[in-house]
Amino acid sequence: MKKNIGASKEEMFETWVTELGYNKAVLISCCYPIKTVIEQSEEWAEAEVEAIS
C-alpha cells in the first residue's frame, strides 16, 4: 500500500495565499517560476492574473 506523503495541492495553495497573497498564489499554481513571482510587485501579479483570466 502506498502512503500519501506531503501536502495536497489545496494545502500548498492555501500556504501560498497566506505567505504571498492570492494573485501570486494563482501565478505559482499556473507554473510561473516561483523566484520570478516572489520578486515581482503585487501590482504586477494582479495584472498577470487579469491577463490570464
Beta strands, then each sheet from edge to edge (+ up, - down):
end
